[in-house]
């Protein structure tokens, strides 16, 4: 029911965006490099890819640190972070299968708007989505370990994720943003959640741009991994197991 409710909310927000962009394109054929059809394709794909950046693992970890529940895991012969990663990937990959099936339904009923990009490009999108899941997990870990040093990270967590969501291109494609925001957005890793996979799907990126994006993506994975590991080890030394 939670999943279905989330999907209904997404459809309602998509309907609102449809009428907004219908008004924008009323007296024009192009907005930047986008036609109405390509913009709607982008917005629908945003809803499909929402699962990539959506996760409760950061909030769950922060609550366990704050409430002392982390102690139960530290006493067991397992890696806490590996266990959380396994749980996160199982949850996300299950939804990935559902979203791909839904995408093929849209491809069948709306072939003019959702042309199949070909298996090679489609597989490239899947590869980037898989990598972006690891980025999502590492970013959530970085936010969660703040609970070792501050009293409550819930407001911080929500605020940061809203900013990340904007920089991922969820509300507006990054290439339509002001130049200084666009430059920042194309350097940061959040673009790989939404913007970059959609641009690959639409065929807007050359092979060189995709290769550079892949290199940048792995650079961010290494940066986030070592940052998360450092803060986790530092936080564990600061952990006092105060809670329930």
C-alpha positions in Angstrom: 0.0 0.0 0.0 2.9 2.3 0.7 4.3 1.6 -2.7 1.0 2.1 -4.5 0.4 5.4 -2.5 3.8 6.6 -3.5 3.0 5.8 -7.2 -0.3 7.7 -7.0 1.4 10.7 -5.5 4.0 10.6 -8.4 1.2 10.4 -11.0 -0.6 13.4 -9.4 2.6 15.5 -9.4 3.3 14.4 -13.0 -0.2 15.6 -14.0 0.5 19.0 -12.5 3.8 19.3 -14.3 2.0 18.3 -17.6 -0.3 21.3 -17.4 2.5 23.7 -16.3 4.7 22.7 -19.3 1.6 22.7 -21.6 1.2 26.4 -20.7 4.9 27.1 -21.2 4.9 25.5 -24.7 1.6 27.2 -25.7 3.3 29.9 -27.8 6.6 28.2 -28.5 8.0 25.1 -30.0 11.2 24.9 -28.1 12.3 25.6 -24.5 16.0 25.5 -24.6 16.8 22.3 -26.5 13.5 20.7 -25.4 10.3 20.2 -27.3 7.1 19.5 -25.4 7.4 15.8 -26.2 11.1 15.5 -25.0 10.3 17.5 -21.9 7.4 15.2 -21.0 9.6 12.2 -21.6 12.1 13.7 -19.2 9.5 14.3 -16.5 8.0 10.8 -16.8 11.5 9.3 -16.6 12.1 11.4 -13.5 9.2 9.5 -11.9 10.5 6.2 -13.1 14.0 6.9 -11.7 12.8 8.3 -8.4 13.5 5.0 -6.7 17.3 5.4 -7.3 17.6 8.4 -5.0 14.8 7.3 -2.6 16.0 5.4 0.5 15.3 5.3 4.2 18.7 3.7 5.0 20.2 7.0 6.1 17.4 7.9 8.5 17.3 4.3 9.8 21.0 4.2 10.6 20.8 7.7 12.2 18.0 6.5 14.4 19.9 3.4 15.5 22.9 5.4 16.4 20.8 7.9 18.3 18.7 5.4 20.2 21.5 2.9 20.9 20.2 0.2 18.6 23.6 0.1 16.9 25.0 -1.7 19.9 23.1 -4.9 18.9 24.9 -5.0 15.6 28.3 -4.2 16.9 28.1 -7.3 19.2 27.4 -9.6 16.3 30.1 -11.1 14.0 28.9 -9.2 10.9 29.8 -5.9 9.3 27.1 -3.4 10.1 27.7 -1.3 6.9 27.8 -4.4 4.7 24.5 -5.6 6.2 22.9 -2.2 5.5 24.3 -2.2 2.0 22.9 -5.7 1.3 19.5 -4.7 2.7 19.5 -1.5 0.6 20.5 -3.2 -2.6 17.9 -5.9 -2.2 15.2 -3.3 -1.7 16.3 -1.1 -4.6 16.9 -3.9 -7.1 13.4 -5.3 -6.5 12.0 -1.9 -7.3 14.3 -1.5 -10.3 12.7 -4.6 -11.8 9.2 -3.2 -11.2 10.2 0.2 -12.7 11.7 -1.4 -15.8 8.5 -3.4 -16.3 6.4 -0.3 -16.0 8.7 1.5 -18.5 8.0 -1.2 -21.1 4.3 -0.7 -20.5 4.7 3.0 -21.3 6.8 2.1 -24.4 3.9 -0.1 -25.6 1.1 2.3 -25.0 3.0 5.6 -25.9 5.4 4.6 -28.7 5.7 8.1 -30.1 6.8 9.7 -26.9 8.8 6.7 -25.5 10.7 5.3 -28.4 12.8 2.3 -27.4 16.4 3.6 -27.5 17.9 0.3 -28.5 19.4 -2.5 -26.2 22.9 -1.0 -26.1 21.7 2.4 -24.9 19.1 0.8 -22.6 21.8 -1.4 -21.0 24.0 1.7 -20.6 21.2 3.4 -18.7 20.8 0.3 -16.4 24.6 0.3 -15.7 24.5 3.9 -14.6 21.4 3.3 -12.5 23.2 0.4 -10.8 26.3 2.6 -10.1 24.1 5.4 -8.9 22.6 3.1 -6.2 26.0 2.8 -4.7 26.3 6.6 -4.7 23.0 6.9 -3.0 24.0 4.5 -0.3 27.3 6.2 0.4 25.7 9.6 0.6 23.1 8.2 3.0 25.9 6.8 5.2 27.7 10.1 5.2 24.5 11.8 6.4 23.8 9.0 9.0 27.2 9.2 10.6 26.5 12.8 11.5 24.4 11.2 14.3 27.6 10.3 16.1 28.4 14.0 16.5 25.1 15.9 16.7 21.9 15.2 18.7 19.4 14.8 15.8 20.0 14.7 12.1 16.4 14.4 10.9 16.0 18.0 9.8 19.5 18.1 8.4 18.8 14.9 6.5 15.6 16.2 5.0 17.1 19.5 4.0 20.2 18.1 2.5 18.2 15.5 0.4 15.9 18.3 -0.9 19.0 20.2 -2.1 20.5 17.0 -3.6 17.1 16.3 -5.3 17.2 19.7 -7.0 20.8 19.2 -8.1 19.9 15.8 -9.5 17.6 17.4 -12.0 14.3 16.2 -10.6 12.4 19.5 -10.9 14.2 20.9 -13.9 16.8 19.5 -16.3 20.3 20.7 -15.3 21.0 22.1 -18.7 18.1 24.5 -18.3 19.4 25.9 -15.0 21.4 29.2 -14.7 25.1 28.7 -15.8 26.6 28.7 -12.3 24.2 26.1 -11.0 24.6 24.1 -14.2 28.4 24.0 -13.8 28.0 22.9 -10.1 25.3 20.3 -11.0 27.5 18.7 -13.8 30.4 18.3 -11.4 28.6 16.9 -8.4 27.5 13.2 -8.2 23.8 13.8 -7.9 23.3 14.1 -11.6 23.9 10.4 -11.9 20.6 9.7 -10.0 18.3 11.4 -12.5 19.7 13.8 -15.2 22.6 11.7 -16.6 20.6 8.4 -17.2 17.7 10.3 -18.8 20.0 12.1 -21.2 21.6 8.8 -22.1 18.1 7.4 -22.7 17.2 10.3 -24.9 20.4 10.0 -26.9 21.5 13.5 -26.0 25.0 12.4 -24.9 27.9 11.4 -27.1 30.1 8.3 -26.4 32.8 10.6 -25.1 30.5 12.4 -22.7 29.2 9.1 -21.4 32.8 7.8 -20.9 33.7 11.0 -19.0 30.6 10.7 -16.9 31.5 7.1 -16.0 35.0 8.2 -14.9 33.5 11.1 -12.9 31.0 8.7 -11.3 33.8 6.3 -10.1 35.9 9.2 -8.8 32.9 10.3 -6.7 32.4 6.7 -5.5 36.0 6.5 -4.3 35.8 10.0 -2.6 32.5 9.1 -0.9 33.7 5.6 0.1 36.8 6.8 1.9 35.0 9.8 3.4 32.3 7.5 4.8 34.8 5.0 6.1 36.9 7.7 7.8 33.9 9.3 9.5 32.4 5.9 10.5 35.6 4.9 12.2 35.9 8.2 13.9 32.2 8.1 14.9 32.5 4.6 16.4 35.2 5.9 18.8 32.8 8.7 19.8 29.8 6.3 20.2 28.5 6.0 23.8 25.6 3.6 23.2 23.1 6.0 24.9 19.5 5.2 24.1 16.8 2.8 24.7 
